[in-house]
C-alpha cells in the first residue's frame, strides 16, 4: 500500500516512509492511496469470528503487499491482546468498552500496533528513532507504555502543565528508561504545535530520525478501525439502522470508524460528540472550519481547539464537504450536561461512565431522539472511569475503586522536565539532550 499527503496528492510514499516519518514534509497527513472494500462473505462471517481473526483479515487487506502473513499475524496478535466488550446500557444503546488494555484507554490498541509495526519495519536499521508525542491525557500513557524499553526508540512526551488528570500523568512520568516527559507551560495545542514544528525543521531532521505516535501517524490511526468491525460483529441482529457516537478531540478515532465504513462496514451515521471545544460540530452545522483556542473541561482529553485529523476526515469523503455533513452529525455539551448524564445513567442503570464516554452517550441519545425508533446505537467508552476518579467521585458521590494496574503507576516516582512553549527551547532540548541518542 502507498500513502499520499492530504496537502499534495502527488506526494506518495511507501508504508515504511509513512510510518517512520509520521507527517508529510508539507505538514499533510498520510492517507492510503486506495481503500480496499472487503468482500460480502467477510461480513456474513463476522459474528463467527474472533477479534484476532477479524483483525487479521482487515489488516491483511490493507498491508498484504507490505508485510508477510506471519508479520501480519504477529502484529495483530500483539495489538489485540485484550477484549473490547459491547455492553448494553439501555434499550438499543450499547457502550463499546475500549479500556481493557494496559493503560485502561482506547489508545492502547493504536500504541501497541504502532510500536510493533515500527519494530518490524525498522528491523536491521542502525538509526535510532525519536518518537515525539503531544498528549492531552491518554495518548501519552498509551504510547509511553507501548514503546517502553523498545530497543532503538526514544520517546518524548509533551503534555500541558496542570491539564491532565493525576492518574494519566503518573502513567507516563514514572517510567524513565527510554521515556522522557516534558511538562509544557501551555495547552495541548501548544504541545501539538511544537511537535509539528519539529517535524518541519530541516536542521533537526538532518540530525535525527523523528516520528510521531499521535493519531496523525497512520500506524496509530489505522488499527483503531478494528474495534468498529468487532463491535458490529457482536451487535444483536435487528432491522434498525446503526449509529455510532465517538467522543472526539483530535478526531483520529472518528476517522478510523469512517475508514471501517469506507471498507464496507455498514454504519449508517457517525456522531461527532465533543465538549465545548466545538470546532467540528460547528463545521458540521454548515460553518467554515475555524480553529480556536482550546477550553479546559472535565473531559480533558478532548480539549482540542485545532484537531489535526480534520483534513483526514475530509479526505475519507473525497474532500466532499456536503457528503461529510450528510454522513456525520455533530453535537457538543458542557460540563453540566456531562455530569447530569453521568448521574442519570448511574441512577437508572448502574452503569458508570467516565466524562468522555458521557459526552459520547449524550451525542447518541440526542441523535436517536431526533430519529425515534430508527436506530440502534453504540457510543465509545474510551477510558476507564477511574482514570478520572476525582470527577467521577465528585459527580456520582462515590469512592470508585482504582484498578491495580493504575495503582501500580501511582506508586512510581514522577520524573519530568519543565519547559515553556517556545519552539527554540524545545529544539535546543532535542539537540542538546538527545545527541547521538543519549541523554
Secondary structure as UniProt FT lines:
FT   STRAND          2..5
FT   TURN            6..7
FT   STRAND          8..14
FT   HELIX           15..21
FT   TURN            25..26
FT   STRAND          30..32
FT   HELIX           40..45
FT   HELIX           46..48
FT   HELIX           51..63
FT   TURN            64..66
FT   HELIX           69..79
FT   STRAND          86..90
FT   TURN            91..92
FT   STRAND          93..97
FT   TURN            102..103
FT   HELIX           107..121
FT   TURN            122..124
FT   STRAND          129..135
FT   HELIX           138..147
FT   TURN            148..149
FT   TURN            151..152
FT   STRAND          153..160
FT   TURN            161..162
FT   HELIX           166..173
FT   TURN            177..178
FT   STRAND          179..184
FT   HELIX           188..200
FT   HELIX           202..207
FT   STRAND          209..212
FT   TURN            215..216
FT   HELIX           218..221
FT   HELIX           222..225
FT   HELIX           226..234
FT   STRAND          241..247
FT   HELIX           252..262
FT   TURN            263..264
FT   STRAND          269..274
FT   HELIX           279..284
FT   TURN            285..286
FT   HELIX           300..302
FT   TURN            308..309
FT   HELIX           310..316
FT   TURN            317..319
FT   HELIX           321..327
FT   STRAND          328..332
FT   HELIX           335..349
FT   HELIX           355..370
FT   TURN            371..374
FT   STRAND          375..381
FT   HELIX           385..388
FT   HELIX           389..396
FT   HELIX           404..410
FT   STRAND          417..419
FT   HELIX           423..433
FT   HELIX           435..437
//
